[in-house]
Amino acid sequence: MYKILIVEDDTTITEVLERQLKKWGYLVETVTNFGSVLEQFEAYQPHLVLLDISLPFFNGYHWCSEIRKISQTPIIFISSASDDMNLVMAINLGADDFVSKPFNLEVITAKIQAILRRTYSFGADLNILTHNGVTLNLGESTLLYGEERIELTKNEFKIMQLLMENIGNTVTREHIMKTLWETESFIDDNTLTVNITRLRRKLESIGLADYIVTKKGIGYLVEAS
């Protein structure tokens, strides 16, 4: 489930966009403190940003530049200032698209879908794995679910990565142990059990009880549905 951050000070537009995007199954967060857009961006870790040009404190160009210093997350400008100069400036600063106000909801939704497909679905960015609302950030070793975020140890992260790369398929204990410890030498089977138990406790703490399913005597999996 993709997360979208809306940076727009017109509450009517924000509400309309939020309803539309939630209808399509996206998670949406809106900025209300326009002096700390970057802080909210870093905390939320969205997959895409909708960014107005005219904003309180600093304009959208400023925030686009700040975001580009730390992230290549797709940015779509939405603005009534749609002359060629603004369009060129937005693209030069690293924006992925530009939508003029007033906009058609179906058009902006189609643009969002196209950019998300191009960026994430076809391997343009391999730093994120998502499934059923869970996002595993491969660059930061963090896992997000709704508004909750947990930090994972190296082993916990490797386990989650293996399971989320094999959705619906059982990953054997032997394969997990070899991946974690990269050795053919004997590893105490209980060591893996301890790691799985700790990981499950972290998942349960953010509402993901039973996210990892045990296949007795074989291994573990994350179910497809």
VEXTI-699018 format. One record per atom (N, C-alpha, C): x, y, z. Coordinates in steps of 0.1 Angstrom, whole numbers, plus 5000, padded with zeros to 4 digits. Layout:
! residues N
@X:X Y:Y Z:Z
...
This chain:
! residues 225
@X:5008 Y:4988 Z:5000
@X:5000 Y:5000 Z:5000
@X:5009 Y:5012 Z:5000
@X:5008 Y:5021 Z:4990
@X:5016 Y:5032 Z:4988
@X:5012 Y:5044 Z:4997
@X:5022 Y:5052 Z:5002
@X:5019 Y:5063 Z:5010
@X:5022 Y:5076 Z:5002
@X:5012 Y:5085 Z:5003
@X:5013 Y:5098 Z:4996
@X:5013 Y:5109 Z:5006
@X:5022 Y:5119 Z:5005
@X:5022 Y:5131 Z:5013
@X:5017 Y:5143 Z:5005
@X:5007 Y:5149 Z:5010
@X:5001 Y:5161 Z:5003
@X:5006 Y:5174 Z:5010
@X:5013 Y:5182 Z:5002
@X:5018 Y:5195 Z:5008
@X:5010 Y:5206 Z:5000
@X:4999 Y:5210 Z:5006
@X:4990 Y:5220 Z:5000
@X:4982 Y:5227 Z:5011
@X:4982 Y:5240 Z:5010
@X:4976 Y:5248 Z:5021
@X:4962 Y:5251 Z:5018
@X:4956 Y:5248 Z:5007
@X:4942 Y:5250 Z:5004
@X:4935 Y:5237 Z:5010
@X:4928 Y:5239 Z:5021
@X:4921 Y:5227 Z:5027
@X:4911 Y:5221 Z:5019
@X:4904 Y:5228 Z:5010
@X:4894 Y:5222 Z:5001
@X:4900 Y:5213 Z:4992
@X:4911 Y:5217 Z:4985
@X:4918 Y:5209 Z:4976
@X:4924 Y:5197 Z:4983
@X:4930 Y:5199 Z:4995
@X:4936 Y:5188 Z:5003
@X:4925 Y:5177 Z:5006
@X:4913 Y:5181 Z:5010
@X:4903 Y:5172 Z:5014
@X:4898 Y:5164 Z:5002
@X:4897 Y:5171 Z:4990
@X:4892 Y:5164 Z:4978
@X:4903 Y:5154 Z:4974
@X:4915 Y:5158 Z:4974
@X:4926 Y:5148 Z:4970
@X:4927 Y:5136 Z:4980
@X:4925 Y:5139 Z:4992
@X:4926 Y:5129 Z:5002
@X:4915 Y:5118 Z:5000
@X:4903 Y:5123 Z:4998
@X:4892 Y:5114 Z:4996
@X:4894 Y:5105 Z:4983
@X:4899 Y:5112 Z:4973
@X:4901 Y:5105 Z:4960
@X:4912 Y:5094 Z:4962
@X:4923 Y:5098 Z:4968
@X:4934 Y:5088 Z:4969
@X:4931 Y:5077 Z:4978
@X:4924 Y:5080 Z:4989
@X:4920 Y:5069 Z:4998
@X:4910 Y:5059 Z:4992
@X:4902 Y:5065 Z:4983
@X:4892 Y:5056 Z:4975
@X:4900 Y:5046 Z:4967
@X:4912 Y:5050 Z:4962
@X:4920 Y:5041 Z:4954
@X:4929 Y:5032 Z:4963
@X:4928 Y:5033 Z:4976
@X:4936 Y:5024 Z:4985
@X:4949 Y:5030 Z:4989
@X:4952 Y:5042 Z:4987
@X:4965 Y:5048 Z:4991
@X:4964 Y:5053 Z:5006
@X:4975 Y:5052 Z:5013
@X:4976 Y:5059 Z:5026
@X:4980 Y:5073 Z:5023
@X:4973 Y:5082 Z:5030
@X:4975 Y:5097 Z:5028
@X:4978 Y:5104 Z:5041
@X:4987 Y:5113 Z:5040
@X:4990 Y:5122 Z:5051
@X:4991 Y:5136 Z:5045
@X:4986 Y:5146 Z:5053
@X:4987 Y:5160 Z:5048
@X:4995 Y:5168 Z:5057
@X:5002 Y:5178 Z:5052
@X:5011 Y:5187 Z:5060
@X:5002 Y:5198 Z:5065
@X:5003 Y:5201 Z:5078
@X:4996 Y:5213 Z:5084
@X:5006 Y:5223 Z:5089
@X:5018 Y:5219 Z:5093
@X:5028 Y:5228 Z:5097
@X:5038 Y:5230 Z:5085
@X:5036 Y:5241 Z:5078
@X:5044 Y:5244 Z:5066
@X:5058 Y:5249 Z:5069
@X:5061 Y:5250 Z:5081
@X:5075 Y:5254 Z:5084
@X:5084 Y:5242 Z:5087
@X:5078 Y:5230 Z:5087
@X:5086 Y:5218 Z:5089
@X:5082 Y:5206 Z:5080
@X:5081 Y:5210 Z:5067
@X:5077 Y:5200 Z:5057
@X:5087 Y:5189 Z:5056
@X:5100 Y:5192 Z:5056
@X:5110 Y:5182 Z:5055
@X:5110 Y:5172 Z:5067
@X:5107 Y:5177 Z:5079
@X:5107 Y:5168 Z:5090
@X:5095 Y:5158 Z:5089
@X:5084 Y:5163 Z:5084
@X:5072 Y:5154 Z:5083
@X:5075 Y:5144 Z:5071
@X:5082 Y:5148 Z:5061
@X:5086 Y:5139 Z:5050
@X:5094 Y:5128 Z:5055
@X:5104 Y:5132 Z:5063
@X:5114 Y:5122 Z:5069
@X:5107 Y:5112 Z:5078
@X:5097 Y:5117 Z:5086
@X:5090 Y:5109 Z:5096
@X:5080 Y:5099 Z:5088
@X:5074 Y:5104 Z:5078
@X:5063 Y:5096 Z:5071
@X:5069 Y:5087 Z:5061
@X:5080 Y:5090 Z:5054
@X:5086 Y:5082 Z:5044
@X:5076 Y:5079 Z:5033
@X:5071 Y:5089 Z:5026
@X:5061 Y:5086 Z:5016
@X:5067 Y:5080 Z:5003
@X:5058 Y:5074 Z:4995
@X:5063 Y:5069 Z:4982
@X:5062 Y:5079 Z:4971
@X:5054 Y:5090 Z:4974
@X:5052 Y:5100 Z:4964
@X:5047 Y:5113 Z:4972
@X:5051 Y:5125 Z:4966
@X:5047 Y:5137 Z:4972
@X:5039 Y:5146 Z:4962
@X:5028 Y:5151 Z:4966
@X:5020 Y:5161 Z:4959
@X:5024 Y:5175 Z:4965
@X:5029 Y:5184 Z:4957
@X:5035 Y:5196 Z:4963
@X:5030 Y:5208 Z:4955
@X:5024 Y:5217 Z:4963
@X:5020 Y:5230 Z:4957
@X:5032 Y:5240 Z:4957
@X:5031 Y:5250 Z:4948
@X:5042 Y:5259 Z:4947
@X:5041 Y:5270 Z:4958
@X:5029 Y:5276 Z:4958
@X:5026 Y:5287 Z:4967
@X:5022 Y:5282 Z:4981
@X:5031 Y:5283 Z:4991
@X:5029 Y:5278 Z:5004
@X:5034 Y:5288 Z:5014
@X:5028 Y:5288 Z:5027
@X:5033 Y:5296 Z:5037
@X:5048 Y:5293 Z:5040
@X:5055 Y:5303 Z:5045
@X:5069 Y:5302 Z:5050
@X:5079 Y:5301 Z:5038
@X:5079 Y:5289 Z:5032
@X:5087 Y:5287 Z:5020
@X:5079 Y:5281 Z:5009
@X:5083 Y:5284 Z:4996
@X:5075 Y:5279 Z:4985
@X:5079 Y:5264 Z:4982
@X:5071 Y:5258 Z:4973
@X:5073 Y:5244 Z:4969
@X:5086 Y:5241 Z:4963
@X:5092 Y:5251 Z:4956
@X:5105 Y:5249 Z:4950
@X:5116 Y:5247 Z:4961
@X:5115 Y:5254 Z:4972
@X:5124 Y:5252 Z:4983
@X:5123 Y:5238 Z:4989
@X:5111 Y:5234 Z:4991
@X:5109 Y:5220 Z:4997
@X:5113 Y:5209 Z:4987
@X:5111 Y:5212 Z:4974
@X:5115 Y:5202 Z:4964
@X:5130 Y:5200 Z:4965
@X:5137 Y:5212 Z:4966
@X:5152 Y:5211 Z:4966
@X:5157 Y:5204 Z:4979
@X:5150 Y:5207 Z:4990
@X:5154 Y:5201 Z:5003
@X:5151 Y:5185 Z:5003
@X:5140 Y:5181 Z:4997
@X:5137 Y:5167 Z:4996
@X:5147 Y:5160 Z:4987
@X:5151 Y:5167 Z:4976
@X:5160 Y:5161 Z:4967
@X:5174 Y:5159 Z:4972
@X:5177 Y:5166 Z:4983
@X:5190 Y:5165 Z:4989
@X:5192 Y:5151 Z:4996
@X:5180 Y:5145 Z:5000
@X:5180 Y:5133 Z:5008
@X:5172 Y:5122 Z:5002
@X:5165 Y:5124 Z:4991
@X:5156 Y:5114 Z:4986
@X:5153 Y:5116 Z:4971
@X:5151 Y:5104 Z:4964
@X:5146 Y:5105 Z:4951
@X:5131 Y:5101 Z:4950
@X:5124 Y:5102 Z:4961
@X:5110 Y:5100 Z:4961
@X:5103 Y:5108 Z:4950
@X:5094 Y:5103 Z:4942
@X:5087 Y:5110 Z:4932
@X:5079 Y:5122 Z:4937
@X:5080 Y:5134 Z:4930
@X:5073 Y:5146 Z:4934
@X:5065 Y:5151 Z:4922
@X:5052 Y:5153 Z:4925
@X:5043 Y:5159 Z:4914
@X:5040 Y:5173 Z:4920
@X:5043 Y:5184 Z:4912
@X:5038 Y:5197 Z:4915
@X:5024 Y:5199 Z:4911
@X:5016 Y:5205 Z:4920
@X:5002 Y:5209 Z:4916
@X:5001 Y:5224 Z:4919
@X:4998 Y:5231 Z:4908
@X:4998 Y:5246 Z:4910
@X:4990 Y:5253 Z:4899
@X:4985 Y:5265 Z:4903
@X:4978 Y:5273 Z:4893
@X:4988 Y:5281 Z:4885
@X:5001 Y:5282 Z:4890
@X:5011 Y:5289 Z:4883
@X:5017 Y:5279 Z:4873
@X:5010 Y:5278 Z:4862
@X:5013 Y:5267 Z:4852
@X:5020 Y:5272 Z:4840
@X:5026 Y:5284 Z:4840
@X:5033 Y:5290 Z:4828
@X:5046 Y:5282 Z:4826
@X:5052 Y:5284 Z:4814
@X:5063 Y:5276 Z:4810
@X:5075 Y:5278 Z:4820
@X:5077 Y:5290 Z:4825
@X:5088 Y:5292 Z:4834
@X:5087 Y:5284 Z:4847
@X:5075 Y:5283 Z:4853
@X:5073 Y:5275 Z:4865
@X:5074 Y:5260 Z:4862
@X:5069 Y:5256 Z:4850
@X:5071 Y:5242 Z:4846
@X:5085 Y:5238 Z:4845
@X:5093 Y:5246 Z:4838
@X:5107 Y:5244 Z:4836
@X:5115 Y:5243 Z:4849
@X:5112 Y:5253 Z:4858
@X:5118 Y:5254 Z:4871
@X:5115 Y:5241 Z:4879
@X:5103 Y:5237 Z:4879
@X:5099 Y:5225 Z:4887
@X:5107 Y:5213 Z:4882
@X:5107 Y:5211 Z:4869
@X:5114 Y:5199 Z:4863
@X:5129 Y:5200 Z:4866
@X:5135 Y:5212 Z:4865
@X:5149 Y:5214 Z:4867
@X:5153 Y:5211 Z:4882
@X:5143 Y:5213 Z:4891
@X:5146 Y:5211 Z:4905
@X:5144 Y:5196 Z:4909
@X:5139 Y:5188 Z:4899
@X:5138 Y:5174 Z:4902
@X:5124 Y:5168 Z:4903
@X:5114 Y:5176 Z:4899
@X:5100 Y:5172 Z:4900
@X:5098 Y:5161 Z:4889
@X:5089 Y:5152 Z:4891
@X:5086 Y:5141 Z:4881
@X:5075 Y:5145 Z:4872
@X:5066 Y:5154 Z:4876
@X:5055 Y:5158 Z:4868
@X:5049 Y:5171 Z:4873
@X:5040 Y:5177 Z:4866
@X:5034 Y:5190 Z:4869
@X:5020 Y:5190 Z:4865
@X:5011 Y:5192 Z:4874
@X:4996 Y:5192 Z:4871
@X:4991 Y:5206 Z:4874
@X:4984 Y:5212 Z:4865
@X:4979 Y:5226 Z:4866
@X:4965 Y:5225 Z:4873
@X:4963 Y:5235 Z:4882
@X:4950 Y:5237 Z:4888
@X:4942 Y:5247 Z:4879
@X:4929 Y:5244 Z:4878
@X:4921 Y:5233 Z:4884
@X:4924 Y:5220 Z:4876
@X:4924 Y:5209 Z:4884
@X:4928 Y:5197 Z:4877
@X:4916 Y:5187 Z:4878
@X:4917 Y:5177 Z:4868
@X:4907 Y:5166 Z:4868
@X:4912 Y:5155 Z:4877
@X:4904 Y:5151 Z:4886
@X:4908 Y:5141 Z:4896
@X:4912 Y:5128 Z:4890
@X:4906 Y:5124 Z:4879
@X:4909 Y:5111 Z:4872
@X:4923 Y:5113 Z:4865
@X:4926 Y:5125 Z:4860
@X:4939 Y:5127 Z:4854
@X:4950 Y:5126 Z:4864
@X:4949 Y:5133 Z:4875
@X:4959 Y:5133 Z:4885
@X:4961 Y:5120 Z:4892
@X:4950 Y:5112 Z:4893
@X:4951 Y:5098 Z:4898
@X:4959 Y:5090 Z:4888
@X:4956 Y:5091 Z:4876
@X:4963 Y:5083 Z:4865
@X:4978 Y:5086 Z:4865
@X:4981 Y:5099 Z:4867
@X:4995 Y:5103 Z:4867
@X:5002 Y:5097 Z:4879
@X:4995 Y:5097 Z:4891
@X:5001 Y:5091 Z:4903
@X:5003 Y:5076 Z:4901
@X:4993 Y:5070 Z:4896
@X:4995 Y:5055 Z:4894
@X:5006 Y:5052 Z:4884
@X:5007 Y:5060 Z:4873
@X:5018 Y:5057 Z:4864
@X:5032 Y:5059 Z:4870
@X:5033 Y:5070 Z:4878
@X:5047 Y:5072 Z:4884
@X:5050 Y:5062 Z:4894
@X:5040 Y:5058 Z:4902
@X:5042 Y:5047 Z:4912
@X:5046 Y:5034 Z:4905
@X:5039 Y:5031 Z:4894
@X:5043 Y:5018 Z:4887
@X:5057 Y:5019 Z:4882
@X:5060 Y:5030 Z:4875
@X:5073 Y:5032 Z:4869
@X:5084 Y:5032 Z:4880
@X:5082 Y:5037 Z:4891
@X:5092 Y:5039 Z:4902
@X:5094 Y:5026 Z:4910
@X:5083 Y:5019 Z:4913
@X:5084 Y:5008 Z:4922
@X:5081 Y:4995 Z:4916
@X:5071 Y:4994 Z:4908
@X:5067 Y:4980 Z:4903
@X:5076 Y:4974 Z:4894
@X:5084 Y:4982 Z:4886
@X:5092 Y:4976 Z:4876
@X:5107 Y:4976 Z:4879
@X:5110 Y:4978 Z:4893
@X:5123 Y:4977 Z:4897
@X:5132 Y:4989 Z:4896
@X:5126 Y:5001 Z:4893
@X:5134 Y:5013 Z:4892
@X:5140 Y:5016 Z:4905
@X:5132 Y:5012 Z:4916
@X:5137 Y:5015 Z:4929
@X:5136 Y:5002 Z:4937
@X:5147 Y:4996 Z:4941
@X:5146 Y:4983 Z:4947
@X:5148 Y:4984 Z:4963
@X:5146 Y:4996 Z:4967
@X:5149 Y:4999 Z:4982
@X:5136 Y:4997 Z:4990
@X:5125 Y:4993 Z:4984
@X:5113 Y:4991 Z:4992
@X:5106 Y:4978 Z:4988
@X:5101 Y:4971 Z:4998
@X:5092 Y:4959 Z:4996
@X:5079 Y:4963 Z:5003
@X:5068 Y:4961 Z:4996
@X:5055 Y:4963 Z:5003
@X:5046 Y:4951 Z:5001
@X:5037 Y:4949 Z:5011
@X:5027 Y:4938 Z:5010
@X:5017 Y:4940 Z:5021
@X:5004 Y:4941 Z:5017
@X:4993 Y:4942 Z:5027
@X:4995 Y:4953 Z:5037
@X:5000 Y:4965 Z:5032
@X:5001 Y:4976 Z:5041
@X:5014 Y:4977 Z:5049
@X:5023 Y:4966 Z:5047
@X:5036 Y:4966 Z:5054
@X:5047 Y:4971 Z:5044
@X:5055 Y:4980 Z:5048
@X:5066 Y:4985 Z:5039
@X:5079 Y:4982 Z:5046
@X:5088 Y:4975 Z:5039
@X:5101 Y:4972 Z:5044
@X:5111 Y:4981 Z:5036
@X:5117 Y:4990 Z:5043
@X:5127 Y:4999 Z:5037
@X:5141 Y:4993 Z:5037
@X:5145 Y:4989 Z:5026
@X:5158 Y:4981 Z:5025
@X:5170 Y:4990 Z:5028
@X:5168 Y:5003 Z:5026
@X:5179 Y:5012 Z:5028
@X:5181 Y:5016 Z:5042
@X:5171 Y:5015 Z:5050
@X:5171 Y:5020 Z:5064
@X:5169 Y:5009 Z:5075
@X:5166 Y:4996 Z:5070
@X:5163 Y:4985 Z:5079
@X:5152 Y:4989 Z:5088
@X:5142 Y:4995 Z:5083
@X:5130 Y:4998 Z:5091
@X:5118 Y:4992 Z:5084
@X:5108 Y:4989 Z:5093
@X:5095 Y:4984 Z:5088
@X:5084 Y:4993 Z:5092
@X:5075 Y:4996 Z:5083
@X:5064 Y:5005 Z:5086
@X:5050 Y:4998 Z:5083
@X:5041 Y:5001 Z:5092
@X:5027 Y:4996 Z:5091
@X:5018 Y:5007 Z:5095
@X:5010 Y:5013 Z:5086
@X:5002 Y:5024 Z:5090
@X:5010 Y:5035 Z:5095
@X:5007 Y:5040 Z:5106
@X:5015 Y:5051 Z:5112
@X:5027 Y:5046 Z:5121
@X:5028 Y:5033 Z:5122
@X:5038 Y:5027 Z:5131
@X:5051 Y:5023 Z:5124
@X:5062 Y:5025 Z:5131
@X:5075 Y:5022 Z:5125
@X:5084 Y:5015 Z:5135
@X:5090 Y:5005 Z:5131
@X:5099 Y:4998 Z:5140
@X:5113 Y:4996 Z:5134
@X:5123 Y:4997 Z:5142
@X:5137 Y:4994 Z:5138
@X:5140 Y:4979 Z:5139
@X:5147 Y:4974 Z:5129
@X:5150 Y:4960 Z:5129
@X:5165 Y:4958 Z:5131
@X:5169 Y:4947 Z:5138
@X:5183 Y:4943 Z:5138
@X:5187 Y:4937 Z:5125
@X:5200 Y:4935 Z:5123
@X:5205 Y:4930 Z:5110
@X:5198 Y:4916 Z:5107
@X:5197 Y:4908 Z:5117
@X:5191 Y:4894 Z:5114
@X:5176 Y:4895 Z:5112
@X:5169 Y:4904 Z:5120
@X:5155 Y:4905 Z:5118
@X:5152 Y:4911 Z:5105
@X:5160 Y:4920 Z:5100
@X:5158 Y:4926 Z:5087
@X:5160 Y:4916 Z:5076
@X:5170 Y:4908 Z:5077
@X:5173 Y:4897 Z:5067
@X:5161 Y:4887 Z:5066
@X:5156 Y:4884 Z:5078
@X:5145 Y:4874 Z:5078
@X:5133 Y:4880 Z:5071
@X:5129 Y:4893 Z:5074
@X:5118 Y:4899 Z:5068
@X:5120 Y:4901 Z:5053
@X:5132 Y:4904 Z:5049
@X:5135 Y:4906 Z:5035
@X:5133 Y:4892 Z:5027
@X:5138 Y:4882 Z:5033
@X:5136 Y:4868 Z:5027
@X:5121 Y:4865 Z:5026
@X:5114 Y:4867 Z:5036
@X:5100 Y:4863 Z:5036
@X:5092 Y:4872 Z:5027
@X:5095 Y:4885 Z:5026
@X:5087 Y:4894 Z:5017
@X:5091 Y:4893 Z:5003
@X:5103 Y:4887 Z:5000
@X:5107 Y:4884 Z:4986
@X:5101 Y:4871 Z:4982
@X:5095 Y:4864 Z:4991
@X:5089 Y:4851 Z:4987
@X:5075 Y:4850 Z:4992
@X:5067 Y:4860 Z:4991
@X:5053 Y:4860 Z:4995
@X:5046 Y:4848 Z:4991
@X:5039 Y:4841 Z:5000
@X:5031 Y:4830 Z:4997
@X:5039 Y:4817 Z:4996
@X:5052 Y:4818 Z:4997
@X:5060 Y:4805 Z:4996
@X:5068 Y:4803 Z:5009
@X:5069 Y:4791 Z:5013
@X:5076 Y:4788 Z:5026
@X:5091 Y:4789 Z:5024
@X:5098 Y:4796 Z:5032
@X:5112 Y:4797 Z:5032
@X:5117 Y:4788 Z:5043
@X:5126 Y:4778 Z:5039
@X:5130 Y:4768 Z:5049
@X:5139 Y:4774 Z:5060
@X:5139 Y:4767 Z:5071
@X:5148 Y:4772 Z:5082
@X:5163 Y:4771 Z:5077
@X:5166 Y:4761 Z:5070
@X:5180 Y:4759 Z:5065
@X:5184 Y:4771 Z:5056
@X:5175 Y:4775 Z:5048
@X:5178 Y:4786 Z:5039
@X:5180 Y:4799 Z:5046
@X:5171 Y:4801 Z:5056
@X:5172 Y:4813 Z:5064
@X:5185 Y:4814 Z:5072
@X:5189 Y:4802 Z:5078
@X:5201 Y:4802 Z:5086
@X:5213 Y:4804 Z:5077
@X:5213 Y:4799 Z:5065
@X:5225 Y:4800 Z:5056
@X:5226 Y:4815 Z:5052
@X:5214 Y:4821 Z:5050
@X:5215 Y:4835 Z:5046
@X:5219 Y:4844 Z:5057
@X:5215 Y:4841 Z:5069
@X:5218 Y:4850 Z:5081
@X:5233 Y:4848 Z:5084
@X:5238 Y:4836 Z:5085
@X:5251 Y:4834 Z:5090
@X:5262 Y:4831 Z:5079
@X:5257 Y:4829 Z:5067
@X:5266 Y:4828 Z:5055
@X:5277 Y:4817 Z:5057
@X:5273 Y:4806 Z:5062
@X:5282 Y:4795 Z:5065
@X:5276 Y:4782 Z:5063
@X:5284 Y:4772 Z:5060
@X:5279 Y:4758 Z:5060
@X:5280 Y:4752 Z:5073
@X:5287 Y:4758 Z:5082
@X:5290 Y:4753 Z:5096
@X:5277 Y:4752 Z:5103
@X:5277 Y:4743 Z:5113
@X:5265 Y:4741 Z:5121
@X:5262 Y:4753 Z:5130
@X:5249 Y:4757 Z:5129
@X:5244 Y:4768 Z:5137
@X:5233 Y:4762 Z:5146
@X:5234 Y:4765 Z:5159
@X:5224 Y:4760 Z:5168
@X:5210 Y:4764 Z:5163
@X:5201 Y:4754 Z:5160
@X:5188 Y:4757 Z:5155
@X:5180 Y:4766 Z:5164
@X:5183 Y:4766 Z:5177
@X:5176 Y:4775 Z:5186
@X:5179 Y:4790 Z:5184
@X:5190 Y:4792 Z:5178
@X:5194 Y:4806 Z:5175
@X:5185 Y:4813 Z:5166
@X:5180 Y:4806 Z:5155
@X:5171 Y:4811 Z:5146
@X:5157 Y:4813 Z:5153
@X:5153 Y:4803 Z:5161
@X:5141 Y:4804 Z:5168
@X:5140 Y:4817 Z:5177
@X:5151 Y:4820 Z:5184
@X:5152 Y:4832 Z:5192
@X:5150 Y:4845 Z:5183
@X:5157 Y:4845 Z:5172
@X:5155 Y:4856 Z:5163
@X:5141 Y:4858 Z:5158
@X:5135 Y:4847 Z:5154
@X:5121 Y:4847 Z:5149
@X:5112 Y:4852 Z:5160
@X:5114 Y:4847 Z:5172
@X:5105 Y:4851 Z:5184
@X:5106 Y:4866 Z:5186
@X:5119 Y:4872 Z:5186
@X:5120 Y:4886 Z:5189
@X:5114 Y:4894 Z:5178
@X:5115 Y:4890 Z:5165
@X:5109 Y:4897 Z:5154
@X:5094 Y:4897 Z:5155
@X:5088 Y:4885 Z:5159
@X:5074 Y:4884 Z:5160
@X:5069 Y:4894 Z:5171
@X:5076 Y:4895 Z:5182
@X:5072 Y:4904 Z:5193
@X:5072 Y:4919 Z:5188
@X:5082 Y:4922 Z:5180
@X:5082 Y:4936 Z:5174
@X:5070 Y:4938 Z:5165
@X:5067 Y:4928 Z:5156
@X:5056 Y:4929 Z:5147
@X:5042 Y:4930 Z:5155
@X:5041 Y:4922 Z:5165
@X:5029 Y:4922 Z:5174
@X:5027 Y:4936 Z:5180
@X:5038 Y:4943 Z:5183
@X:5037 Y:4956 Z:5190
@X:5031 Y:4967 Z:5181
@X:5031 Y:4964 Z:5168
@X:5025 Y:4974 Z:5159
@X:5012 Y:4969 Z:5152
@X:5007 Y:4958 Z:5158
@X:4994 Y:4953 Z:5153
@X:4996 Y:4942 Z:5142
@X:5007 Y:4936 Z:5141
@X:5010 Y:4925 Z:5131
@X:5012 Y:4911 Z:5137
@X:5003 Y:4908 Z:5146
@X:5003 Y:4894 Z:5151
@X:5000 Y:4884 Z:5140
@X:5008 Y:4873 Z:5141
@X:5006 Y:4862 Z:5131
@X:5009 Y:4866 Z:5117
@X:5017 Y:4877 Z:5115
@X:5021 Y:4881 Z:5101
@X:5031 Y:4870 Z:5096
@X:5039 Y:4865 Z:5104
@X:5048 Y:4854 Z:5100
@X:5042 Y:4841 Z:5104
@X:5040 Y:4832 Z:5095
@X:5033 Y:4819 Z:5097
@X:5043 Y:4808 Z:5098
@X:5042 Y:4799 Z:5108
@X:5051 Y:4788 Z:5109
@X:5046 Y:4776 Z:5101
@X:5055 Y:4770 Z:5093
@X:5052 Y:4757 Z:5087
@X:5060 Y:4747 Z:5095
@X:5054 Y:4740 Z:5104
@X:5061 Y:4731 Z:5113
@X:5070 Y:4721 Z:5106
@X:5082 Y:4721 Z:5111
@X:5092 Y:4712 Z:5105
@X:5098 Y:4716 Z:5092
@X:5093 Y:4728 Z:5087
@X:5098 Y:4732 Z:5074
@X:5104 Y:4746 Z:5074
@X:5096 Y:4756 Z:5078
@X:5101 Y:4770 Z:5078
@X:5090 Y:4780 Z:5081
@X:5091 Y:4791 Z:5074
@X:5082 Y:4802 Z:5077
@X:5078 Y:4809 Z:5064
@X:5066 Y:4816 Z:5064
@X:5062 Y:4823 Z:5053
@X:5053 Y:4835 Z:5057
@X:5052 Y:4844 Z:5048
@X:5042 Y:4855 Z:5048
@X:5032 Y:4852 Z:5038
@X:5019 Y:4850 Z:5042
@X:5009 Y:4846 Z:5033
@X:5005 Y:4857 Z:5023
@X:5001 Y:4852 Z:5011
@X:4998 Y:4861 Z:5000
@X:4986 Y:4870 Z:5002
@X:4977 Y:4865 Z:5009
@X:4964 Y:4873 Z:5011
@X:4963 Y:4878 Z:5026
